Amino acid sequence: MRTQASTMQVELEERRARLLRLHYELRRLELSVRVRRPRNGRWCLRIRNNGWSETVLCAGADGAYAYVTAHGRLLGTTSEARYVARLLLWMVERRMR
């Protein structure tokens, strides 16, 4: 049981690190961004612009991670953080989900 708990912890930290990378790219584009850990333990990133918001999660396991919206839209892999940041900017500006 100890290895399963530690594996889960490692995956949560990896997802957090990937979301922080996206957070950095979104801050470069001067968006209002917040990374937080809700009660369920999964890290999420919330983007706000002109009364509209979008929530992004990092999904995956075993080294294969991707950015996904809370509505289930796949945005891209974590290696494409800059592209995903521009896509999110476009989505928030045009109020699209």
N, C-alpha and C positions, 0 to 999 in steps of 0.2 A: 504494500500500500504506500510505502514511503516514496518509492520511485514514481508512482503514478501522480502523487501530489506534487512532487518536485518538477515533473515534466509539465504539468499544468501551469505551475508557477513560471517556468521558463517560457512557455508559450505566451502567457499574459504579458510578461516583460518584453518579449519580442514584438508583440502587437503594439504595445505602448511606444516602443522605440520607433516603429514604423509610422505611427500616428504623429509622433513628435516631428519626424522628418517632413510629413505633409504640412504640419502646423507651421514649420519654418518657411516652407514655400508659399503658403497662403499669407503669412505675415509680410513676406517680400512683396506680394501683390497688394498690400495695404487693406486686407480684409479683417473684419472683426471675427476672431477665432478664439475658441475656448476648448481645451482638452480637459475632460473630467472622467472620474471613475464612479459610475452609478452604483447603487446598492447591489446589483447583480454581479459586480466585479469586472465587467467588461468595459474597457476603455472606449470612449467615443469622443468625437470631435464635432463641435457645433459651429457652423458658419452663419453669421447674421449680416444682412444688408438690406436697408430700406424696408424694414418690417417683415422680411422674408427670411426663413432659416432653413438650413439643410443639415442633417446629421449623417456623419460618415463613421463607419466602423471598419476595422481591419479584420478580415476573415481568412481562415485557412489554417493549415497545420503542417508539420514536418518540413518546414522550410519553404513552402509554397503559400505565399500570402497575397491578398488582393484587397483593394479598397472597394467597399460596398456601401450604398446609401441605406438608410433605415427602411426605405421602401423596397429594397431588394435589387436596385439597379447596380450592375457591375461597372465600376468606373475604370479599372485598370490594375495592373500589377503594381507591387510596391516599388519596383525598379523604375517606374514611370511617374515619380512623385511630381515632377514639374508639369508634365502633361495633365495629370489628374487635377492639379491646382488650377490650371487654366480652364479646364473643363468645369470645375466647380464654380469658378468665377463667372463663366458664361451662364451656367444654370441659375445661379443666384440673381444675376443681373436681369435675366429674362423671366424669372419666377417660374422655372420649369422643374418638374420632378422627374 
